Amino acid sequence: MPRPFDINKASFYSTLEACHSRLLQIQKEDEKRHIMDLDIPHNWVEYVEDELLPAIEKIIYWEPTDDEINAPNQA
């Protein structure tokens, strides 16, 4: 049986992944709702789709390039 998600003990990435997953669920549910019943207020939908989700995805799915991997260490 999986343990419930504990945000107080979760890592940075698992917290972002949970947030991303929940936002996608809310978006899907909102597609079926009337504009007055949306979970994400209508004035924030475009921001969530165009800026928030892409920013979270950029962090979650980031893969370093070969140049970043082979760059000299500046420490």
GIHU-V722453 format. One record per backbone hydrogen bond with DSSP energy under -1.0 kcal/mol. NH is the residue of the N-H (numbers start at 0). CO is the residue of the C=O. If there is no record, write none. Layout:
<<NH:CO> <NH:CO>>
//
This chain:
<<8:5> <9:5> <14:10> <15:11> <16:12> <17:13> <18:14> <19:15> <20:16> <21:17> <22:18> <23:19> <24:20> <25:21> <26:22> <27:23> <28:24> <29:25> <30:26> <31:28> <32:29> <36:33> <43:40> <47:43> <48:44> <49:45> <50:46> <51:46> <52:47> <54:50> <55:51> <56:52> <57:53> <58:54> <59:55> <60:56> <68:64> <69:65>>
//
